[in-house]
Amino acid sequence: MSAGEHRAPVVEGHVAARLGTLDRFLPLWIGAAMVGGLLLGRAVPGLDDAIDAVKIGTVSLPIALGLLAMMYPVLAKVRYRQVGAEVTRDRAMAVTLGFNWLVGPLLMFTLAWLFLSDLPELRTGLIIVGIAPCIAMVLIWNDLAFGNRELAAGLVAVNSILQILAFAAYGWFLLTVLPGWLGLDTQGLDVSTWDIARSVLVFLGVPLAAGYLTRRIGEARRGVEWYEQRFLPRIGPVALYGLLFTVVVLFALQGDEITSNPTDVARVAVPLVVYFAVMWTAAFAAGHRLRYPYDRAVSMAFTAAGNNFELAIAVSIAVFGITSGQALAGTIGPLIEVPVLVALVYVALALRRRWWPDA
């Protein structure tokens, strides 16, 4: 089931027959978008500078447009009256925030130093990725895996606020203070709270407001049944088109750098794969151990594992430059995250059949 379909009871063995071409071959389209972006960035000289020039402050407008198209249909599906009840229902919020803001940053810090101790720019870029919990693509993965939309929306909102308040301070701690305590090399991170807030407001605030207003106005004028059964299926495919467009733009930004430095890509890929696997598995297992229903456990898992590469790339470009190793590490992030988390969607659905047969 894609982000573009209204949920219906699942009948095993007939799901594939109901999926459209875009949904059925989603991993193939994502792979083609990644390759297309890489080739485009390498084939067109100066494309990265041209894309980088179209921005407001540190916010890339092409990326912002892609994220708006990607997130708006998903956020329009959220039943906002239920968000408060979902996020206060049990300890899922606290557990997931613990993964996002304690386990995740420290795990990424450790992996960055273990695998990239001799590459300070890539190491710094990876640590910056670790302190930016996902507020965008996680909604797509959560929806594809039948996660709880209201819980995911609540987690994304809280993570957004915490990023504005804590990102710069956390970056200073992990790049300057903690390495100093451990006798390691230090690195500064000169980024303003407003730059971070602006990125969060554009990447999340605009589609969130659009989704909320669409539901309120649509239900008030045409009714819940029309909104849920007719309107949402029509706008749903836009989310996946936006995802593919965003992937192309992200990879085109540093296509030349990525294809010219395959060794660096491989070295950054290893800790990222370990990070995604550990974070997703640990959060999903925690949800199962706490006896949460499947939809809440899987929302915890994807929210814990995903990272805000858009913010990490924007900060790295603003502080270190578009061709820096730090920006390259951020760009490699979605190169690894997209296929890994798509694969984890299938893993989640397989585990649902095994552990939650009545889901």
C-alpha positions as CSV (number, residue, x, y, z in Angstrom):
1,M,0.0,0.0,0.0
2,S,1.4,3.3,-1.0
3,A,1.3,6.8,0.5
4,G,-1.2,7.5,-2.2
5,E,-3.9,5.0,-1.3
6,H,-6.7,5.1,1.3
7,R,-6.2,2.2,3.8
8,A,-8.4,-0.7,3.3
9,P,-8.4,-4.2,4.9
10,V,-5.4,-6.1,3.7
11,V,-6.0,-9.4,2.0
12,E,-2.8,-11.4,1.8
13,G,-2.0,-12.5,-1.7
14,H,-4.0,-9.7,-3.4
15,V,-2.1,-6.6,-2.4
16,A,0.2,-6.6,-5.4
17,A,-2.7,-6.9,-7.8
18,R,-4.3,-3.7,-6.3
19,L,-1.1,-1.6,-6.6
20,G,-0.5,0.8,-9.4
21,T,2.7,0.7,-11.5
22,L,4.4,3.4,-9.5
23,D,3.7,1.6,-6.2
24,R,4.5,-1.9,-7.4
25,F,8.0,-0.9,-8.6
26,L,8.7,1.8,-6.1
27,P,12.3,0.5,-5.2
28,L,13.1,0.5,-9.0
29,W,11.8,4.1,-9.4
30,I,13.8,5.3,-6.4
31,G,16.9,3.6,-7.7
32,A,16.4,5.2,-11.1
33,A,16.0,8.6,-9.5
34,M,19.2,8.2,-7.5
35,V,21.1,7.1,-10.6
36,G,19.5,9.9,-12.7
37,G,20.4,12.5,-10.2
38,L,24.0,11.3,-10.0
39,L,24.4,11.2,-13.7
40,L,22.8,14.6,-14.1
41,G,25.1,16.2,-11.5
42,R,28.1,14.7,-13.3
43,A,27.0,15.4,-16.8
44,V,26.0,19.1,-16.4
45,P,29.0,21.3,-15.3
46,G,28.0,23.9,-12.6
47,L,24.6,22.3,-11.9
48,D,25.4,22.1,-8.2
49,D,26.2,25.8,-8.1
50,A,23.0,26.6,-10.1
51,I,20.8,24.6,-7.7
52,D,22.6,26.1,-4.7
53,A,22.0,29.6,-6.0
54,V,18.2,29.1,-5.9
55,K,17.7,29.4,-2.2
56,I,16.5,31.6,0.7
57,G,19.3,31.8,3.2
58,T,20.5,28.2,3.7
59,V,17.2,26.7,2.4
60,S,17.4,25.2,-1.1
61,L,14.1,26.1,-2.9
62,P,14.2,23.0,-5.3
63,I,14.6,20.7,-2.3
64,A,11.9,22.7,-0.4
65,L,9.4,22.3,-3.3
66,G,10.1,18.6,-3.6
67,L,9.6,18.1,0.2
68,L,6.4,20.2,0.0
69,A,5.0,17.9,-2.7
70,M,6.2,14.8,-0.8
71,M,4.9,15.7,2.6
72,Y,1.6,17.6,1.9
73,P,-0.5,14.5,0.9
74,V,0.8,12.6,4.0
75,L,0.1,15.4,6.3
76,A,-3.3,16.0,4.8
77,K,-4.2,12.4,5.8
78,V,-3.4,13.0,9.5
79,R,-6.4,13.1,11.8
80,Y,-5.3,16.1,13.8
81,R,-7.9,15.7,16.5
82,Q,-6.3,12.4,17.4
83,V,-2.7,13.6,17.5
84,G,-2.8,14.7,21.2
85,A,-4.4,11.4,22.3
86,E,-1.9,9.3,20.4
87,V,1.3,11.0,21.7
88,T,0.1,10.9,25.3
89,R,-1.4,7.4,25.1
90,D,1.7,5.6,26.4
91,R,5.5,5.9,26.6
92,A,6.0,5.7,22.9
93,M,6.8,9.4,22.6
94,A,9.3,9.3,25.4
95,V,11.0,6.2,24.2
96,T,11.3,7.4,20.6
97,L,12.7,10.8,21.7
98,G,15.2,8.9,23.8
99,F,16.4,7.1,20.7
100,N,16.4,10.4,18.6
101,W,18.2,12.6,21.1
102,L,20.4,10.3,23.2
103,V,21.0,7.0,21.5
104,G,21.2,8.2,17.9
105,P,23.6,11.1,18.3
106,L,26.0,9.1,20.5
107,L,25.8,6.1,18.2
108,M,26.6,8.2,15.2
109,F,29.4,10.0,17.0
110,T,30.9,6.6,17.9
111,L,30.5,5.2,14.4
112,A,32.0,8.3,12.8
113,W,35.2,8.1,14.9
114,L,35.5,4.3,14.5
115,F,35.2,4.3,10.7
116,L,36.4,7.8,9.7
117,S,39.0,8.8,12.2
118,D,41.4,9.8,9.4
119,L,38.9,11.7,7.4
120,P,37.9,14.7,9.6
121,E,35.6,16.4,7.1
122,L,33.5,13.3,6.4
123,R,33.5,12.5,10.1
124,T,32.2,15.9,11.0
125,G,29.5,15.7,8.3
126,L,28.4,12.3,9.7
127,I,28.2,13.6,13.2
128,I,26.0,16.6,12.0
129,V,23.7,14.1,10.4
130,G,23.4,12.3,13.7
131,I,22.0,15.3,15.5
132,A,19.2,15.9,13.1
133,P,16.2,13.5,13.6
134,C,14.1,13.1,10.6
135,I,11.1,15.4,10.0
136,A,10.3,14.7,6.4
137,M,10.9,11.4,4.6
138,V,10.0,9.5,7.8
139,L,6.3,10.3,7.1
140,I,6.6,8.5,3.7
141,W,8.3,5.4,5.2
142,N,5.8,5.3,8.0
143,D,2.8,5.5,5.7
144,L,4.2,2.8,3.3
145,A,4.6,0.5,6.3
146,F,1.1,1.2,7.7
147,G,2.4,3.1,10.7
148,N,0.4,5.3,13.0
149,R,0.1,8.7,11.2
150,E,-1.0,10.6,14.2
151,L,1.9,9.4,16.4
152,A,4.4,10.0,13.6
153,A,3.1,13.5,13.1
154,G,3.3,14.2,16.8
155,L,6.9,12.9,17.0
156,V,7.9,14.9,13.9
157,A,6.4,18.1,15.5
158,V,8.3,17.6,18.7
159,N,11.5,16.8,16.9
160,S,11.2,19.9,14.9
161,I,10.9,22.1,18.0
162,L,13.8,20.3,19.7
163,Q,16.0,20.8,16.5
164,I,15.4,24.5,16.6
165,L,16.2,24.7,20.3
166,A,19.0,22.2,20.6
167,F,20.7,21.5,17.3
168,A,23.5,24.2,17.6
169,A,24.2,23.4,21.2
170,Y,24.3,19.6,20.6
171,G,26.6,20.2,17.6
172,W,29.0,22.2,19.8
173,F,28.9,19.5,22.4
174,L,29.6,16.5,20.1
175,L,32.1,18.3,17.9
176,T,34.0,20.4,20.5
177,V,33.3,19.4,24.1
178,L,33.0,15.6,24.0
179,P,36.1,15.1,21.7
180,G,38.1,17.4,24.0
181,W,37.1,15.3,27.0
182,L,38.2,12.1,25.1
183,G,41.5,13.6,23.8
184,L,40.3,13.7,20.2
185,D,40.4,16.4,17.5
186,T,37.8,19.1,17.9
187,Q,35.7,21.0,15.3
188,G,33.6,24.1,15.6
189,L,30.0,24.5,14.3
190,D,29.1,28.1,13.7
191,V,25.5,28.1,12.8
192,S,22.7,30.3,14.0
193,T,19.5,29.2,15.6
194,W,17.5,31.2,13.0
195,D,19.1,29.3,10.2
196,I,18.0,26.0,11.7
197,A,14.5,27.4,12.5
198,R,14.1,28.7,8.9
199,S,15.0,25.3,7.5
200,V,12.5,23.5,9.8
201,L,9.8,26.0,9.1
202,V,10.2,25.6,5.4
203,F,10.6,21.8,5.3
204,L,7.9,21.1,7.9
205,G,5.9,24.2,8.7
206,V,4.6,24.9,5.2
207,P,3.3,21.4,4.4
208,L,2.0,20.9,7.9
209,A,-0.1,24.1,7.7
210,A,-1.3,23.1,4.2
211,G,-2.2,19.6,5.3
212,Y,-4.0,20.8,8.4
213,L,-6.0,23.5,6.6
214,T,-6.9,21.1,3.8
215,R,-8.4,18.6,6.2
216,R,-10.3,21.3,8.2
217,I,-11.7,23.0,5.2
218,G,-12.3,19.8,3.2
219,E,-14.2,18.1,6.0
220,A,-16.2,21.3,6.8
221,R,-17.4,21.8,3.3
222,R,-17.7,18.3,1.8
223,G,-17.8,15.9,4.8
224,V,-15.4,13.3,6.2
225,E,-16.5,10.5,3.8
226,W,-15.8,12.6,0.7
227,Y,-12.5,13.8,2.1
228,E,-11.2,10.3,3.2
229,Q,-12.6,8.3,0.2
230,R,-12.4,10.6,-2.7
231,F,-10.0,13.5,-2.1
232,L,-7.1,11.8,-0.4
233,P,-6.7,9.0,-3.0
234,R,-6.5,11.8,-5.7
235,I,-3.7,13.7,-4.1
236,G,-1.9,10.6,-2.7
237,P,0.4,9.9,-5.7
238,V,1.8,13.4,-5.4
239,A,3.8,12.3,-2.3
240,L,5.7,9.7,-4.3
241,Y,6.3,12.1,-7.2
242,G,7.7,14.6,-4.7
243,L,9.9,11.9,-3.2
244,L,11.4,11.0,-6.6
245,F,11.9,14.7,-7.5
246,T,13.7,15.3,-4.1
247,V,15.9,12.3,-4.6
248,V,17.0,13.5,-8.0
249,V,17.8,17.0,-6.7
250,L,19.7,15.8,-3.7
251,F,21.9,13.5,-5.8
252,A,22.3,16.0,-8.6
253,L,23.7,18.5,-6.0
254,Q,26.9,16.4,-5.6
255,G,26.7,13.9,-8.4
256,D,30.2,14.7,-9.5
257,E,31.7,14.5,-6.0
258,I,30.0,11.1,-5.3
259,T,31.0,9.5,-8.6
260,S,34.5,10.9,-8.4
261,N,35.1,9.6,-4.8
262,P,33.7,6.0,-4.7
263,T,36.1,5.1,-1.8
264,D,34.8,7.9,0.4
265,V,31.2,7.0,-0.5
266,A,31.9,3.4,0.6
267,R,33.6,4.4,3.8
268,V,30.7,6.7,4.8
269,A,28.2,4.1,3.7
270,V,29.3,1.5,6.2
271,P,28.6,3.4,9.4
272,L,25.4,4.7,8.0
273,V,24.1,1.2,7.2
274,V,25.1,0.1,10.8
275,Y,23.3,3.1,12.2
276,F,20.1,2.6,10.3
277,A,20.0,-1.1,11.1
278,V,20.8,-0.7,14.8
279,M,18.4,2.2,15.4
280,W,15.4,0.7,13.5
281,T,15.8,-2.7,15.0
282,A,16.3,-1.5,18.6
283,A,13.3,0.9,18.4
284,F,11.0,-1.8,16.7
285,A,12.1,-4.4,19.3
286,A,11.4,-1.9,22.1
287,G,7.9,-1.3,20.8
288,H,7.3,-5.1,20.5
289,R,8.6,-5.7,24.0
290,L,6.4,-2.9,25.4
291,R,3.5,-4.7,23.8
292,Y,2.5,-1.8,21.6
293,P,0.3,-2.5,18.5
294,Y,2.1,-2.8,15.2
295,D,1.3,0.7,13.9
296,R,2.8,2.4,17.0
297,A,5.9,0.1,17.1
298,V,6.7,0.7,13.4
299,S,6.2,4.5,13.8
300,M,8.7,4.4,16.6
301,A,11.2,2.4,14.5
302,F,11.1,4.7,11.4
303,T,11.2,7.9,13.5
304,A,14.2,6.6,15.4
305,A,16.1,5.5,12.3
306,G,15.5,8.4,10.0
307,N,17.6,11.6,9.8
308,N,17.0,15.1,8.6
309,F,19.5,15.1,5.8
310,E,18.0,18.2,4.3
311,L,18.9,20.2,7.4
312,A,22.3,18.5,7.8
313,I,23.2,19.3,4.1
314,A,21.9,22.9,4.5
315,V,24.0,23.4,7.6
316,S,27.1,21.8,6.1
317,I,26.8,23.9,3.0
318,A,26.3,27.1,5.0
319,V,29.2,26.5,7.4
320,F,31.7,24.6,5.3
321,G,30.7,25.2,1.6
322,I,28.8,23.2,-1.0
323,T,31.9,21.2,-2.2
324,S,33.1,20.4,1.3
325,G,33.6,16.9,2.7
326,Q,31.0,17.7,5.4
327,A,28.4,18.5,2.6
328,L,29.4,15.3,0.8
329,A,28.8,13.2,3.9
330,G,25.4,14.7,4.2
331,T,24.6,14.0,0.5
332,I,25.8,10.4,0.8
333,G,23.2,10.0,3.6
334,P,20.1,9.7,1.5
335,L,22.1,7.6,-1.0
336,I,22.2,5.0,1.8
337,E,19.0,5.9,3.7
338,V,16.6,5.6,0.9
339,P,17.3,2.0,-0.2
340,V,17.9,0.8,3.3
341,L,14.6,2.3,4.7
342,V,12.6,1.1,1.7
343,A,14.0,-2.4,2.4
344,L,13.0,-2.0,6.1
345,V,9.4,-1.2,5.0
346,Y,9.3,-4.7,3.6
347,V,10.9,-6.1,6.7
348,A,8.3,-4.3,8.9
349,L,5.4,-5.8,6.8
350,A,6.9,-9.3,7.1
351,L,7.3,-8.9,10.9
352,R,3.7,-7.7,11.1
353,R,2.5,-10.9,9.6
354,R,4.6,-12.9,12.1
355,W,4.2,-10.9,15.3
356,W,0.9,-9.1,14.8
357,P,-1.1,-11.5,12.6
358,D,-4.4,-9.7,13.6
359,A,-3.1,-6.2,12.7
